Amino acid sequence: MWLVAEYEPITLFSFRSGMATSSGAKTLFLPTPFAIRTALLDAAIRTNGLAAGPAAFERIKRLSIAVRPPERVVVTNLFAKILKPTRQEEAEEAMGRTIAFREYAQLEGVVALAFGVDEEFREQLKQLLPQVNYFGKRGSFFQLRDVPRESDGLPVGFCALDGMSLPCQGDMRGHPETFPLGIVQAMDDWGETLTYDKVNVYSSEKIVLGKDRIRKSVVLPYRLVRASKGFSYYERL
């Protein structure tokens, strides 16, 4: 059974790719599976209390996630002045002024998320989805449009966020001969070894990239329509 929730983006969206640096923060088009799961866990703790966190974590970890992207995305490219900690010990000021590259995406249309969920967790998930009002970076607000609806199968137009991998070298046997059209973006997700204690920001345990936090190459069905030095305009295929 799939549970579908439609969100309306009400502000500009900005979510730095995990491979970007603080000085060159290119944004993704959509929230990652890691951000979606973490937002649901946050909603579960705020709604049901801290004691409900570990059980909610295990159920959220098992969710399958798919998305129907908005029809259009316009990414604004700009340089901004930021404050950065000064590395010199004898500097007069603790923060120094510098220039950084930033991107902000305007999403035109609905971002629909679909969750493959078992019957035991379905009703609780219905209660959590309205509690989520932003994904990833604070200020990237979303508004749930209607009550989440159930579907017997994954609806048409949705693409799974489970990612795909291709070998860099060696034998290609066992891998698909076709590659879907679209824009490839690297998205993070919860790994198999991730535990609730590692997600807990008050814990001393650390998340290990490649094990607890895994990176997936997700193909989003977009094509570049127009671009200049100030923006890039994409349409959904």
GROMACS elastic network, one bead per residue, 0.5 to 0.9 nm:
[ bonds ]
;  ai    aj funct       b0    kb
    1   115     6  0.82825   500
    1   116     6  0.59122   500
    1   117     6  0.60063   500
    1   118     6  0.66670   500
    1   119     6  0.76554   500
    1   122     6  0.87095   500
    1   150     6  0.70083   500
    1   151     6  0.60541   500
    1   152     6  0.50076   500
    1   153     6  0.63353   500
    1   154     6  0.82838   500
    2    64     6  0.88474   500
    2   114     6  0.61784   500
    2   115     6  0.52877   500
    2   117     6  0.60574   500
    2   118     6  0.85340   500
    2   122     6  0.89089   500
    2   149     6  0.83994   500
    2   150     6  0.57815   500
    2   151     6  0.50547   500
    2   152     6  0.61830   500
    2   153     6  0.61671   500
    2   154     6  0.63350   500
    2   155     6  0.86092   500
    3   113     6  0.82057   500
    3   114     6  0.54827   500
    3   115     6  0.51164   500
    3   116     6  0.65869   500
    3   117     6  0.70661   500
    3   122     6  0.76362   500
    3   125     6  0.84963   500
    3   126     6  0.80451   500
    3   148     6  0.64266   500
    3   149     6  0.57165   500
    3   151     6  0.62088   500
    3   152     6  0.88360   500
    3   154     6  0.89313   500
    4   112     6  0.68450   500
    4   113     6  0.56997   500
    4   115     6  0.64689   500
    4   147     6  0.89998   500
    4   148     6  0.54360   500
    4   149     6  0.53001   500
    4   150     6  0.62415   500
    4   151     6  0.72890   500
    4   154     6  0.89354   500
    4   155     6  0.87384   500
    5   111     6  0.84979   500
    5   112     6  0.57062   500
    5   113     6  0.53213   500
    5   114     6  0.64051   500
    5   115     6  0.84704   500
    5   126     6  0.88993   500
    5   129     6  0.73853   500
    5   130     6  0.89216   500
    5   144     6  0.71736   500
    5   145     6  0.79769   500
    5   146     6  0.75088   500
    5   147     6  0.72812   500
    5   149     6  0.67764   500
    6   110     6  0.63253   500
    6   111     6  0.58431   500
    6   113     6  0.62884   500
    6   114     6  0.86932   500
    6   143     6  0.84403   500
    6   144     6  0.59503   500
    6   145     6  0.58131   500
    6   146     6  0.69537   500
    6   147     6  0.85796   500
    6   148     6  0.73606   500
    7   110     6  0.58121   500
    7   111     6  0.51885   500
    7   112     6  0.60336   500
    7   113     6  0.78556   500
    7   133     6  0.88554   500
    7   142     6  0.58384   500
    7   143     6  0.52907   500
    7   145     6  0.56693   500
    7   146     6  0.83733   500
    8   107     6  0.88753   500
    8   108     6  0.88686   500
    8   109     6  0.70549   500
    8   110     6  0.51557   500
    8   111     6  0.63467   500
    8   112     6  0.86365   500
    8   141     6  0.86620   500
    8   142     6  0.54250   500
    8   143     6  0.50539   500
    8   144     6  0.63047   500
    8   145     6  0.64019   500
    9    12     6  0.75149   500
    9    13     6  0.77160   500
    9   106     6  0.83549   500
    9   107     6  0.65962   500
    9   108     6  0.79096   500
    9   109     6  0.77924   500
    9   110     6  0.71404   500
    9   111     6  0.73924   500
    9   134     6  0.89140   500
    9   140     6  0.77786   500
    9   141     6  0.62405   500
    9   143     6  0.64523   500
   10    13     6  0.87827   500
   10   107     6  0.88280   500
   10   140     6  0.78699   500
   10   141     6  0.58414   500
   10   142     6  0.56778   500
   10   143     6  0.69332   500
   11   106     6  0.75971   500
   11   107     6  0.86503   500
   11   139     6  0.73562   500
   11   140     6  0.58457   500
   11   141     6  0.57206   500
   11   142     6  0.74966   500
   12   104     6  0.60966   500
   12   105     6  0.56577   500
   12   106     6  0.50979   500
   12   107     6  0.73175   500
   12   139     6  0.81741   500
   12   140     6  0.61684   500
   12   141     6  0.79655   500
   13    27     6  0.82682   500
   13    28     6  0.86635   500
   13    29     6  0.77914   500
   13    30     6  0.80332   500
   13    31     6  0.89482   500
   13   103     6  0.89534   500
   13   104     6  0.57562   500
   13   106     6  0.62249   500
   13   107     6  0.72799   500
   13   135     6  0.88380   500
   13   137     6  0.82239   500
   13   139     6  0.80042   500
   13   141     6  0.76850   500
   14    26     6  0.85781   500
   14    27     6  0.55849   500
   14    28     6  0.71342   500
   14    29     6  0.80410   500
   14    30     6  0.86888   500
   14    31     6  0.89649   500
   14   102     6  0.87925   500
   14   103     6  0.68053   500
   14   104     6  0.50388   500
   14   105     6  0.61755   500
   14   106     6  0.89614   500
   14   136     6  0.79854   500
   14   137     6  0.65293   500
   14   138     6  0.89795   500
   14   139     6  0.85129   500
   14   140     6  0.64576   500
   15    25     6  0.84790   500
   15    26     6  0.79230   500
   15    28     6  0.55350   500
   15    29     6  0.77501   500
   15    30     6  0.76642   500
   15    31     6  0.69446   500
   15    32     6  0.87103   500
   15   103     6  0.87020   500
   15   104     6  0.82151   500
   15   105     6  0.88925   500
   15   135     6  0.84764   500
   15   136     6  0.61154   500
   15   137     6  0.59266   500
   15   140     6  0.83330   500
   16    19     6  0.82614   500
   16    20     6  0.65800   500
   16    21     6  0.84483   500
   16    22     6  0.86874   500
   16    25     6  0.54636   500
   16    26     6  0.56254   500
   16    28     6  0.62205   500
   16   102     6  0.88820   500
   16   103     6  0.84094   500
   16   136     6  0.88097   500
   16   137     6  0.83059   500
   17    20     6  0.53029   500
   17    21     6  0.84706   500
   17    25     6  0.71450   500
   17    26     6  0.62629   500
   17    27     6  0.57709   500
   17    28     6  0.58879   500
   17   185     6  0.83800   500
   17   186     6  0.71081   500
   17   187     6  0.73589   500
   17   188     6  0.87821   500
   18    21     6  0.80982   500
   18   186     6  0.75863   500
   18   187     6  0.74666   500
   18   188     6  0.73574   500
   18   215     6  0.84030   500
   19    25     6  0.89773   500
   19   186     6  0.79730   500
   20    23     6  0.81575   500
   20    24     6  0.60766   500
   20    25     6  0.53825   500
   20    26     6  0.63207   500
   20    27     6  0.85529   500
   21    24     6  0.51540   500
   21    25     6  0.57573   500
   21    26     6  0.84562   500
   22    25     6  0.56607   500
   22   100     6  0.74554   500
   22   101     6  0.84029   500
   23    99     6  0.74817   500
   23   101     6  0.59059   500
   23   102     6  0.80921   500
   24   100     6  0.61343   500
   24   102     6  0.65809   500
   24   103     6  0.89454   500
   25   100     6  0.77997   500
   25   101     6  0.59649   500
   25   102     6  0.52485   500
   25   103     6  0.67262   500
   26    77     6  0.85711   500
   26   101     6  0.76177   500
   26   102     6  0.62471   500
   26   103     6  0.54981   500
   26   104     6  0.84056   500
   27    30     6  0.87207   500
   27    75     6  0.82372   500
   27   102     6  0.77511   500
   27   103     6  0.55505   500
   27   104     6  0.66313   500
   27   105     6  0.73684   500
   28    31     6  0.72458   500
   28    32     6  0.83549   500
   28   103     6  0.89157   500
   28   105     6  0.81123   500
   28   185     6  0.70826   500
   28   186     6  0.83572   500
   28   187     6  0.83132   500
   29    69     6  0.87159   500
   29    73     6  0.73339   500
   29    75     6  0.83220   500
   29   105     6  0.66922   500
   29   106     6  0.89050   500
   29   107     6  0.80595   500
   29   185     6  0.84112   500
   29   220     6  0.87391   500
   30    69     6  0.76896   500
   30   107     6  0.89279   500
   30   111     6  0.83880   500
   30   135     6  0.88925   500
   31    34     6  0.80995   500
   31    35     6  0.60759   500
   31    36     6  0.66285   500
   31   135     6  0.60893   500
   31   136     6  0.64088   500
   31   187     6  0.82938   500
   32    35     6  0.51858   500
   32    36     6  0.62842   500
   32    37     6  0.86936   500
   32   135     6  0.85880   500
   32   136     6  0.80218   500
   32   161     6  0.80999   500
   32   186     6  0.87636   500
   32   187     6  0.53131   500
   32   188     6  0.59404   500
   32   189     6  0.69030   500
   33    36     6  0.50149   500
   33    37     6  0.60576   500
   33    38     6  0.84030   500
   33    65     6  0.70735   500
   33    66     6  0.89494   500
   33   161     6  0.68307   500
   33   162     6  0.83613   500
   33   187     6  0.71484   500
   33   188     6  0.63960   500
   33   189     6  0.50366   500
   33   190     6  0.75351   500
   34    37     6  0.53845   500
   34    38     6  0.60907   500
   34    39     6  0.85640   500
   34   136     6  0.89361   500
   34   187     6  0.79101   500
   34   188     6  0.54824   500
   34   190     6  0.55999   500
   34   213     6  0.80000   500
   34   214     6  0.89698   500
   35    38     6  0.51027   500
   35    39     6  0.60123   500
   35    40     6  0.86376   500
   35   135     6  0.61673   500
   35   136     6  0.54633   500
   35   188     6  0.80958   500
   35   189     6  0.78054   500
   36    39     6  0.51540   500
   36    40     6  0.63615   500
   36    41     6  0.87488   500
   36    65     6  0.88092   500
   36   135     6  0.65502   500
   36   136     6  0.78838   500
   36   189     6  0.89954   500
   37    40     6  0.51542   500
   37    41     6  0.62501   500
   37    42     6  0.86558   500
   37    57     6  0.85272   500
   37    60     6  0.62777   500
   37    61     6  0.72296   500
   37    63     6  0.84842   500
   37   189     6  0.82719   500
   37   190     6  0.79405   500
   38    42     6  0.61148   500
   38    43     6  0.85715   500
   38    57     6  0.87444   500
   38    60     6  0.86748   500
   38   135     6  0.88876   500
   38   136     6  0.88653   500
   38   190     6  0.89841   500
   38   199     6  0.83693   500
   39    42     6  0.50585   500
   39    43     6  0.62069   500
   39    44     6  0.86640   500
   39   132     6  0.64676   500
   39   133     6  0.88055   500
   39   134     6  0.78444   500
   39   135     6  0.66194   500
   39   136     6  0.79806   500
   40    44     6  0.61543   500
   40    45     6  0.87312   500
   40    56     6  0.86898   500
   40    57     6  0.88579   500
   40    60     6  0.74274   500
   40   125     6  0.82745   500
   40   128     6  0.64427   500
   40   129     6  0.70792   500
   40   131     6  0.82235   500
   40   132     6  0.69183   500
   41    44     6  0.50118   500
   41    45     6  0.63221   500
   41    46     6  0.86529   500
   41    53     6  0.69159   500
   41    56     6  0.65354   500
   41    57     6  0.62094   500
   41    60     6  0.72275   500
   41   128     6  0.86842   500
   42    45     6  0.52748   500
   42    46     6  0.61955   500
   42    47     6  0.85287   500
   42    53     6  0.83581   500
   42   132     6  0.84921   500
   43    46     6  0.51378   500
   43    47     6  0.59321   500
   43    48     6  0.83415   500
   43   128     6  0.58431   500
   43   129     6  0.79153   500
   43   130     6  0.89055   500
   43   131     6  0.57717   500
   43   132     6  0.63993   500
   44    47     6  0.51665   500
   44    48     6  0.57302   500
   44    49     6  0.73292   500
   44    50     6  0.84169   500
   44    52     6  0.71378   500
   44    53     6  0.67379   500
   44    56     6  0.66914   500
   44    57     6  0.88156   500
   44   124     6  0.87540   500
   44   125     6  0.88011   500
   44   127     6  0.88182   500
   44   128     6  0.62531   500
   44   131     6  0.85821   500
   45    48     6  0.53720   500
   45    50     6  0.50779   500
   45    51     6  0.76593   500
   45    52     6  0.62709   500
   45    53     6  0.55413   500
   45    56     6  0.82995   500
   46    49     6  0.57253   500
   46    50     6  0.74503   500
   46   131     6  0.87754   500
   47    50     6  0.89783   500
   47   127     6  0.88022   500
   47   128     6  0.77304   500
   47   131     6  0.80981   500
   48    51     6  0.77581   500
   48    52     6  0.59851   500
   48    53     6  0.82267   500
   49    52     6  0.56989   500
   49    53     6  0.73092   500
   50    53     6  0.54048   500
   50    54     6  0.84531   500
   51    54     6  0.71486   500
   51    55     6  0.84347   500
   52    55     6  0.58264   500
   52    56     6  0.61910   500
   52    57     6  0.86383   500
   53    56     6  0.51939   500
   53    57     6  0.59746   500
   53    58     6  0.88237   500
   53   196     6  0.77588   500
   54    57     6  0.50583   500
   54    58     6  0.65257   500
   54    59     6  0.89673   500
   54   195     6  0.87231   500
   54   196     6  0.59154   500
   54   197     6  0.85389   500
   55    58     6  0.54019   500
   55    59     6  0.65918   500
   55    60     6  0.87588   500
   56    59     6  0.52460   500
   56    60     6  0.60090   500
   56    61     6  0.84137   500
   56   121     6  0.89205   500
   57    60     6  0.51908   500
   57    61     6  0.59834   500
   57    62     6  0.88337   500
   57   195     6  0.81840   500
   57   196     6  0.63906   500
   58    61     6  0.51659   500
   58    62     6  0.67165   500
   58   195     6  0.84994   500
   58   196     6  0.81069   500
   59    62     6  0.53877   500
   59    63     6  0.68697   500
   59   117     6  0.87089   500
   59   121     6  0.70929   500
   60    63     6  0.53530   500
   60    64     6  0.89046   500
   60   117     6  0.88402   500
   60   121     6  0.87980   500
   60   125     6  0.88383   500
   61    64     6  0.85313   500
   61   190     6  0.70738   500
   61   191     6  0.87065   500
   61   192     6  0.85312   500
   62   116     6  0.86842   500
   62   117     6  0.79472   500
   63   115     6  0.61890   500
   63   116     6  0.56158   500
   63   117     6  0.57219   500
   63   118     6  0.84526   500
   64   114     6  0.80365   500
   64   115     6  0.54670   500
   64   117     6  0.70894   500
   64   160     6  0.79557   500
   64   161     6  0.80827   500
   64   162     6  0.77205   500
   65   113     6  0.70838   500
   65   114     6  0.57571   500
   65   116     6  0.64312   500
   65   159     6  0.88211   500
   65   160     6  0.61577   500
   65   161     6  0.58309   500
   65   162     6  0.73043   500
   66   112     6  0.84488   500
   66   113     6  0.58904   500
   66   114     6  0.50259   500
   66   115     6  0.65176   500
   66   116     6  0.82823   500
   66   154     6  0.82254   500
   66   158     6  0.60314   500
   66   159     6  0.53459   500
   66   161     6  0.52558   500
   66   162     6  0.79046   500
   67   111     6  0.72209   500
   67   112     6  0.56405   500
   67   114     6  0.60238   500
   67   115     6  0.88780   500
   67   157     6  0.83436   500
   67   158     6  0.51553   500
   67   159     6  0.54803   500
   67   160     6  0.63901   500
   67   161     6  0.70417   500
   68    71     6  0.89914   500
   68   110     6  0.81576   500
   68   111     6  0.61697   500
   68   112     6  0.50655   500
   68   113     6  0.65628   500
   68   114     6  0.81947   500
   68   156     6  0.87804   500
   68   157     6  0.59306   500
   68   159     6  0.63983   500
   68   160     6  0.89661   500
   69    72     6  0.83949   500
   69   107     6  0.88785   500
   69   109     6  0.81387   500
   69   110     6  0.71930   500
   69   111     6  0.53130   500
   69   112     6  0.66828   500
   69   113     6  0.86284   500
   69   157     6  0.86584   500
   69   158     6  0.78252   500
   69   159     6  0.85483   500
   69   220     6  0.77935   500
   69   221     6  0.79513   500
   69   222     6  0.89135   500
   69   236     6  0.74774   500
   70    73     6  0.72240   500
   70   107     6  0.62912   500
   70   108     6  0.59005   500
   70   110     6  0.51332   500
   70   111     6  0.53440   500
   70   112     6  0.79384   500
   70   235     6  0.86404   500
   70   236     6  0.72126   500
   71   107     6  0.79032   500
   71   108     6  0.61653   500
   71   109     6  0.56393   500
   71   110     6  0.77706   500
   71   111     6  0.89927   500
   71   222     6  0.87409   500
   71   234     6  0.85976   500
   71   235     6  0.59826   500
   71   236     6  0.50718   500
   71   237     6  0.83785   500
   72   106     6  0.82526   500
   72   107     6  0.61620   500
   72   108     6  0.51305   500
   72   109     6  0.69648   500
   72   222     6  0.83708   500
   72   233     6  0.75328   500
   72   234     6  0.57580   500
   72   236     6  0.60591   500
   73   105     6  0.64349   500
   73   106     6  0.56972   500
   73   108     6  0.61596   500
   73   109     6  0.88676   500
   73   222     6  0.87375   500
   73   232     6  0.82412   500
   73   233     6  0.60382   500
   73   234     6  0.51473   500
   73   235     6  0.64845   500
   73   236     6  0.82482   500
   74   104     6  0.82628   500
   74   105     6  0.55374   500
   74   106     6  0.51869   500
   74   107     6  0.67918   500
   74   108     6  0.82066   500
   74   231     6  0.67745   500
   74   232     6  0.56909   500
   74   234     6  0.61965   500
   74   235     6  0.87585   500
   75   103     6  0.63586   500
   75   104     6  0.55879   500
   75   106     6  0.63790   500
   75   107     6  0.87562   500
   75   230     6  0.85355   500
   75   231     6  0.54258   500
   75   232     6  0.51296   500
   75   233     6  0.64660   500
   75   234     6  0.82299   500
   76   102     6  0.82000   500
   76   103     6  0.54248   500
   76   104     6  0.52618   500
   76   105     6  0.62491   500
   76   106     6  0.80228   500
   76   230     6  0.59362   500
   76   232     6  0.66597   500
   76   233     6  0.88535   500
   77   101     6  0.75087   500
   77   102     6  0.62251   500
   77   104     6  0.70826   500
   77   229     6  0.71341   500
   77   231     6  0.53563   500
   77   232     6  0.77922   500
   78   100     6  0.85474   500
   78   101     6  0.59762   500
   78   102     6  0.55366   500
   78   103     6  0.64103   500
   78   104     6  0.86355   500
   78   229     6  0.86069   500
   78   230     6  0.65078   500
   78   231     6  0.84387   500
   79    99     6  0.65154   500
   79   100     6  0.55810   500
   79   102     6  0.59729   500
   79   103     6  0.86398   500
   80    98     6  0.84446   500
   80    99     6  0.57011   500
   80   100     6  0.55055   500
   80   101     6  0.64097   500
   80   102     6  0.68835   500
   81    97     6  0.67613   500
   81    98     6  0.57494   500
   81   100     6  0.64092   500
   81   101     6  0.89718   500
   82    96     6  0.82705   500
   82    97     6  0.58413   500
   82    98     6  0.55797   500
   82    99     6  0.60627   500
   82   100     6  0.66930   500
   83    95     6  0.57748   500
   83    96     6  0.54562   500
   83    98     6  0.63290   500
   83    99     6  0.85794   500
   84    94     6  0.84766   500
   84    95     6  0.53139   500
   84    96     6  0.52570   500
   84    97     6  0.63313   500
   84    98     6  0.69110   500
   85    93     6  0.88369   500
   85    94     6  0.59056   500
   85    96     6  0.60893   500
   85    97     6  0.88662   500
   86    89     6  0.77823   500
   86    91     6  0.69871   500
   86    93     6  0.72913   500
   86    94     6  0.54384   500
   86    95     6  0.52415   500
   86    96     6  0.55961   500
   87    90     6  0.89095   500
   87    91     6  0.79819   500
   87    94     6  0.83878   500
   87    95     6  0.89670   500
   88    91     6  0.54209   500
   88    94     6  0.88691   500
   89    92     6  0.88222   500
   89    94     6  0.88693   500
   90    93     6  0.87569   500
   91    94     6  0.69120   500
   93    96     6  0.68036   500
  103   231     6  0.89118   500
  107   110     6  0.80117   500
  107   111     6  0.83326   500
  108   111     6  0.89754   500
  110   145     6  0.88208   500
  111   142     6  0.89274   500
  112   158     6  0.82547   500
  113   158     6  0.83186   500
  114   154     6  0.74474   500
  114   155     6  0.84242   500
  114   158     6  0.78421   500
  114   160     6  0.88151   500
  115   154     6  0.88041   500
  116   153     6  0.88269   500
  116   154     6  0.82115   500
  117   120     6  0.82687   500
  117   121     6  0.66528   500
  117   122     6  0.60363   500
  117   125     6  0.84841   500
  118   121     6  0.58020   500
  118   122     6  0.61179   500
  119   122     6  0.51151   500
  119   123     6  0.76287   500
  120   123     6  0.73568   500
  120   124     6  0.82143   500
  121   124     6  0.54357   500
  121   125     6  0.61418   500
  121   126     6  0.87901   500
  122   125     6  0.51625   500
  122   126     6  0.63606   500
  122   127     6  0.89541   500
  123   126     6  0.50957   500
  123   127     6  0.66586   500
  123   128     6  0.89683   500
  124   127     6  0.51638   500
  124   128     6  0.64240   500
  124   129     6  0.89873   500
  125   129     6  0.62235   500
  126   129     6  0.56862   500
  126   130     6  0.75066   500
  126   147     6  0.79489   500
  126   148     6  0.63784   500
  126   149     6  0.87039   500
  127   130     6  0.64154   500
  127   131     6  0.74259   500
  128   131     6  0.53289   500
  128   132     6  0.70335   500
  129   132     6  0.55776   500
  129   133     6  0.87315   500
  129   144     6  0.78153   500
  129   147     6  0.89548   500
  129   148     6  0.77337   500
  130   133     6  0.75022   500
  130   143     6  0.82324   500
  130   144     6  0.61124   500
  130   146     6  0.88302   500
  130   147     6  0.80426   500
  130   148     6  0.85696   500
  131   144     6  0.88440   500
  132   135     6  0.77413   500
  132   142     6  0.78496   500
  132   143     6  0.81086   500
  132   144     6  0.80381   500
  133   140     6  0.84790   500
  133   141     6  0.56087   500
  133   142     6  0.50114   500
  133   143     6  0.58411   500
  133   144     6  0.75526   500
  134   137     6  0.76695   500
  134   138     6  0.67093   500
  134   139     6  0.69973   500
  134   140     6  0.54769   500
  134   142     6  0.52470   500
  134   143     6  0.80591   500
  135   138     6  0.73363   500
  135   139     6  0.86272   500
  135   140     6  0.63190   500
  135   141     6  0.70026   500
  135   142     6  0.75417   500
  136   139     6  0.87523   500
  136   140     6  0.71908   500
  137   140     6  0.59508   500
  137   141     6  0.89413   500
  138   141     6  0.75038   500
  144   147     6  0.78317   500
  144   148     6  0.86382   500
  145   148     6  0.87862   500
  146   149     6  0.84923   500
  150   153     6  0.89440   500
  151   154     6  0.68771   500
  151   155     6  0.72285   500
  152   155     6  0.85437   500
  154   157     6  0.87401   500
  154   158     6  0.70257   500
  154   159     6  0.89359   500
  155   158     6  0.62086   500
  156   159     6  0.87168   500
  159   162     6  0.89386   500
  159   219     6  0.84643   500
  159   220     6  0.76948   500
  159   221     6  0.83824   500
  160   163     6  0.72964   500
  160   218     6  0.83463   500
  161   164     6  0.89145   500
  161   187     6  0.84313   500
  161   216     6  0.83450   500
  161   217     6  0.88831   500
  161   218     6  0.62866   500
  161   219     6  0.85220   500
  162   189     6  0.85511   500
  162   216     6  0.72127   500
  162   217     6  0.85777   500
  162   218     6  0.73467   500
  163   186     6  0.86193   500
  163   187     6  0.80822   500
  163   215     6  0.85093   500
  163   217     6  0.50715   500
  163   219     6  0.74690   500
  164   216     6  0.64894   500
  164   217     6  0.55927   500
  164   218     6  0.64115   500
  164   219     6  0.81492   500
  165   175     6  0.87064   500
  165   216     6  0.72451   500
  165   217     6  0.65021   500
  165   218     6  0.89374   500
  166   169     6  0.88083   500
  166   172     6  0.81460   500
  166   175     6  0.72623   500
  166   176     6  0.88736   500
  167   170     6  0.70419   500
  167   171     6  0.78639   500
  167   172     6  0.70684   500
  167   175     6  0.86819   500
  169   172     6  0.80314   500
  171   174     6  0.85706   500
  172   175     6  0.58657   500
  172   176     6  0.85306   500
  172   177     6  0.88270   500
  173   176     6  0.82922   500
  175   178     6  0.89562   500
  176   179     6  0.72565   500
  180   219     6  0.70797   500
  180   220     6  0.88958   500
  180   221     6  0.81132   500
  181   219     6  0.74621   500
  181   220     6  0.80828   500
  181   221     6  0.63986   500
  181   222     6  0.78392   500
  181   223     6  0.83636   500
  181   237     6  0.82750   500
  182   219     6  0.56509   500
  182   220     6  0.52406   500
  182   223     6  0.60957   500
  182   236     6  0.85644   500
  182   237     6  0.75973   500
  183   218     6  0.81542   500
  183   219     6  0.54922   500
  183   220     6  0.52132   500
  183   221     6  0.64474   500
  183   222     6  0.57519   500
  183   223     6  0.68819   500
  183   224     6  0.86174   500
  184   217     6  0.62474   500
  184   218     6  0.55954   500
  184   220     6  0.62932   500
  184   221     6  0.89194   500
  185   216     6  0.81659   500
  185   217     6  0.56861   500
  185   218     6  0.54107   500
  185   219     6  0.64501   500
  185   220     6  0.73990   500
  186   215     6  0.62730   500
  186   216     6  0.54963   500
  186   218     6  0.61730   500
  186   219     6  0.88462   500
  187   214     6  0.83214   500
  187   215     6  0.55270   500
  187   216     6  0.52181   500
  187   217     6  0.63336   500
  187   218     6  0.66801   500
  188   191     6  0.89558   500
  188   213     6  0.64090   500
  188   214     6  0.55131   500
  188   216     6  0.60884   500
  188   217     6  0.88507   500
  189   212     6  0.85158   500
  189   213     6  0.58526   500
  189   214     6  0.54301   500
  189   215     6  0.63751   500
  189   216     6  0.73825   500
  190   193     6  0.82995   500
  190   194     6  0.63733   500
  190   211     6  0.86872   500
  190   212     6  0.61721   500
  190   213     6  0.52116   500
  190   214     6  0.63489   500
  190   215     6  0.89510   500
  191   194     6  0.53735   500
  191   195     6  0.89563   500
  191   209     6  0.89460   500
  191   210     6  0.78030   500
  191   211     6  0.57327   500
  191   213     6  0.51111   500
  191   214     6  0.54715   500
  191   215     6  0.89603   500
  192   195     6  0.84093   500
  192   211     6  0.72141   500
  192   212     6  0.65135   500
  192   213     6  0.86402   500
  192   214     6  0.88700   500
  193   211     6  0.61996   500
  193   212     6  0.51442   500
  193   213     6  0.85771   500
  194   197     6  0.84459   500
  194   198     6  0.65558   500
  194   199     6  0.75279   500
  194   207     6  0.73492   500
  194   208     6  0.85884   500
  194   211     6  0.74764   500
  194   213     6  0.72204   500
  195   198     6  0.53414   500
  195   199     6  0.65781   500
  195   200     6  0.88455   500
  195   207     6  0.89955   500
  195   212     6  0.79218   500
  196   199     6  0.51322   500
  196   200     6  0.61839   500
  197   200     6  0.50800   500
  197   201     6  0.82398   500
  197   202     6  0.85267   500
  197   203     6  0.60740   500
  197   204     6  0.83415   500
  197   205     6  0.66703   500
  197   206     6  0.87986   500
  198   201     6  0.74850   500
  198   203     6  0.66673   500
  198   204     6  0.77987   500
  198   205     6  0.51487   500
  198   206     6  0.56588   500
  198   207     6  0.58136   500
  198   212     6  0.84228   500
  199   202     6  0.87664   500
  199   203     6  0.79606   500
  199   205     6  0.84038   500
  199   206     6  0.82153   500
  199   207     6  0.74157   500
  200   203     6  0.54517   500
  200   204     6  0.86326   500
  200   205     6  0.83634   500
  201   204     6  0.79218   500
  201   205     6  0.87548   500
  202   205     6  0.88697   500
  203   206     6  0.80401   500
  207   211     6  0.80981   500
  207   212     6  0.56439   500
  207   213     6  0.66533   500
  208   211     6  0.56736   500
  208   212     6  0.52192   500
  208   213     6  0.62382   500
  208   214     6  0.87868   500
  209   212     6  0.59988   500
  209   214     6  0.61720   500
  209   215     6  0.81419   500
  210   213     6  0.55857   500
  210   215     6  0.69325   500
  211   214     6  0.59617   500
  219   222     6  0.86165   500
  220   236     6  0.83687   500
  221   235     6  0.83961   500
  221   236     6  0.55870   500
  221   237     6  0.52894   500
  222   234     6  0.60716   500
  222   235     6  0.54099   500
  222   237     6  0.53328   500
  223   233     6  0.86122   500
  223   234     6  0.54621   500
  223   235     6  0.55880   500
  223   236     6  0.64946   500
  223   237     6  0.65869   500
  224   227     6  0.75723   500
  224   232     6  0.72829   500
  224   233     6  0.60754   500
  224   235     6  0.66958   500
  225   232     6  0.78679   500
  225   233     6  0.56431   500
  225   234     6  0.54483   500
  225   235     6  0.66698   500
  226   231     6  0.83325   500
  226   232     6  0.60131   500
  226   233     6  0.51621   500
  226   234     6  0.72425   500
  227   230     6  0.77678   500
  227   231     6  0.57353   500
  227   233     6  0.60239   500
  227   234     6  0.88197   500
  228   231     6  0.54758   500
  228   232     6  0.64497   500
  229   232     6  0.81831   500
